[in-house]
Amino acid sequence: MNDIKNKYPIGELPQSASPSSPIVDEIAEKKKNQKKSLIKMGAMGILTLILLIFSSMHMQIKQMTAETA
């Protein structure tokens, strides 16, 4: 008979990760990093929008003053 262990043991329940497991810590760290990067991307988007608004206002004001001069 072959004494090869099964890759998926029959009758044994899978072990769940305990809260103190390093895997859980890694997952929490990844979520925190994703949240940070999402906040950074949102801030960059808002700053880009503000720059776009100010630049378009500048162009319109510059054009208005050129017409009246």
Protein Blocks (a to p, Z undefined) as FASTA:
>chain_A
ZZbdcfbdghiacddddfkbmklmmmmmmmmmmmmmmmmmmmmmmmmmmmmmmmmmmmmm
mmmmmmmZZ
